[in-house]
Amino acid sequence: MPLTSDEQLKAEIILESLIQIRTTVSYSDFAVCMKLKGPQKINRIVEWLEKITLEDMRAGMPFRACMVFSKRTPGLPSSGFFSFCAKIEAFDWQNDPLKGQIFIQSHQNSLFSAK
């Protein structure tokens, strides 16, 4: 089940505040901030992050989803995020963590400089 419109608004506000304070957060901590419950909460967040990544790409904006990371890969989103970016032809990381880190840092720097 996708995030409701109220949940999406709350997620937008949280993401914007993270950008303002230049702080990243894990998917699970993002779910806690949103007060999401249930077994599919991370999947619901990931689905929404993919949606806004596509919107950001189409608008020529830095990817706000780069503010959310996986605990398995601290500082980096999940490999699924990079696979999604390859699918939409935004970035082909070829499973290279260094390339992924450079990509993420570039988007974060662009987000921070826009504020």
PyMOL commands that set and color helices and strands:
alter all, ss='L'
color gray80, all
select helices_A, chain A and resi 5-20+27-34+41-59+64-67+79-87+97-113
alter helices_A, ss='H'
color red, helices_A
select strands_A, chain A and resi 25-26+68-69
alter strands_A, ss='S'
color yellow, strands_A
deselect
rebuild
show_as cartoon
